[in-house]
Amino acid sequence: MLQDIRANAQGTVAKVIIGLIVISFSIFGIESLLFSGGSNGVAEVNGEEISPFALQQELSVQQRRLLSILGDDADPALLDQAQLTQQALETLIQREIIKQAAKDMGLNTSDQAIGDIVASMQQFQIDGQFSPDLFQGALASAGFTPALFRERLAEDIEIGQLRAGIAGSDFGTDAELQLASSIALEGRDVRYISLPLFDFIASVELSDAAVEAFYDENPDRFQSEESVILEYLELGLDAYRKEVDEARLREEFELVRDEFELATEARVSHILIEGSDEDRADRIAQAQAALKEGMSFADVAAEFSDDIGSAQDGGDLGYTAGDTFPEAMEDAIAALAVGEQSDAVETEAGTHIILLTDRREGSSVSFEDVAAELEDRIQTRDAAADLLADVERLRDIAFNAADLDDPAEALGLDVQTSEPISRTQQEGLFSRPSVLQAAFSDDVLEAGHNSEVIELSPEQFVLLRVAERRPSALRPLAEVRSAIEVELRERLAKEAAAAQAMELLAALNEGSTVEEAANAAGLQWQVELGARRDSRSLPAVVRERLFAMPAPAEGSATREIVDADPDATYLVELARVSSGNPDGLAAQERDSLRQRIAGEAGGTVQQQFENSLRERAEIVVY
């Protein structure tokens, strides 16, 4: 066959075809070189590029935020990469639009202000003090460098300034205050009779025929969920733990002894001077002169140090065991006594003046002190390696296996069987979204294949297949009778309450007062004068309906039956409506209402402003 291909490739037709391919590639290749923008970004906003790195970082932030909210049982569908990527890109585009507007308005933030904010952030503090180590570690885990974090923080501050300025530019006029208060402070005089459902349920008579009729008329409501019985193999870390002999424990102890022994540590503060050689020399001299004149090290650091993270904390850098800082710094620290200051120390970062504030001696541990911890560590490490090896074996074997018997035999596992599992399973191993998604997937449910090996955690894996499929079916009457009886009793009780409410309404319309009608029926009634929209003494459904009822004519009342509460029915009588007046408010309440009006209007203005920026922006998504 290969010989035929070689022979035919020498023919005229083949040469013509190859020539056309070469020409087309040449044309499109040249076109891509001539006309391609050559952009490496994912989008542009008014000519400003959004980089793939920025998109990936924003995507990571959104994923971490979702996971922190949803926890380990997060639905995989919510973490869909394509959907989250689109959301992250939209966030970056909107952010870039606002950032450019802030820049055009000349909004900016000083390094000093950023330093103050960083130093005051609780997530970077230990016992109320800024910790450089915690700062660096927190940023590293979030994918930020200190410079990138400061840049992002400055952007956030400037964007916040713009939004606050736009929102705060509006104010509430006297006319708006009058209108708002006439609504917010409106008072309504109301009387109402309560008809609790509980009082009617006891008198409801329910026949077997009514229950059976309801069951027959509503078969769709009593269908069982489709369910499956699963066969599964479970691999867990604990099953792979083995005893560790003492010789190996002692060998491990010698290898990791340093982890348990506390080295001698020194706590230091520094003043960092950056800049050109000439400028640096002058500022170093000024800082050293200030120290000699008796100015405290903390005050000199606050005034002269270019390390904004530590300058606000007296220059404190925390503890070092001799391997935290550049070699020149560590050598200088080692030569200092507590309370002594170094001469100028040069590193790539700049020039440092160092103060040793504390030195604490290290300590050692014995083998017996840590033997149990070492054993657990070795067992976990070995078990994890064996577990992952078996997981890979299981993946290979299960892919072509007709059932779980061969994979179970190969790994020495027992095939387990589940109880019936529905798509809405709420408890146990099979309530995990990843497991349910696999169990009811077309490949497993319809085709009858084994699932993929599902990782529930780094220490737990499961493989499953459908052993039995139970389609949806009508549940027996005996199984649902109690639920039907409860529903019918509540329905009949609600109807009885509504009927009595109609009788009471008729009595009121014929001239009876609320008090007379309620007393005649043996029911409770309530009155509230000047009820406001924020009154909490009224039942929620009564309050909501009360302020939707039309105001009554002079000398009359407006009446309605309110049955939105599942536990009671109410007959409501609105007697009088009084418009709100800000003149009766205390000065503080009036100012608060005016601020609320301005805040609501300002929020609307801010949104409109951002929408207008978006409409005028030139946005290109690659």
Summary of the structure (lengths in Angstrom):
residues: 622
radius of gyration: 37.9
end to end distance: 44.4
largest distance: 111.3
contacts: 1697
relative contact order: 0.13
helix: 56%
strand: 17%
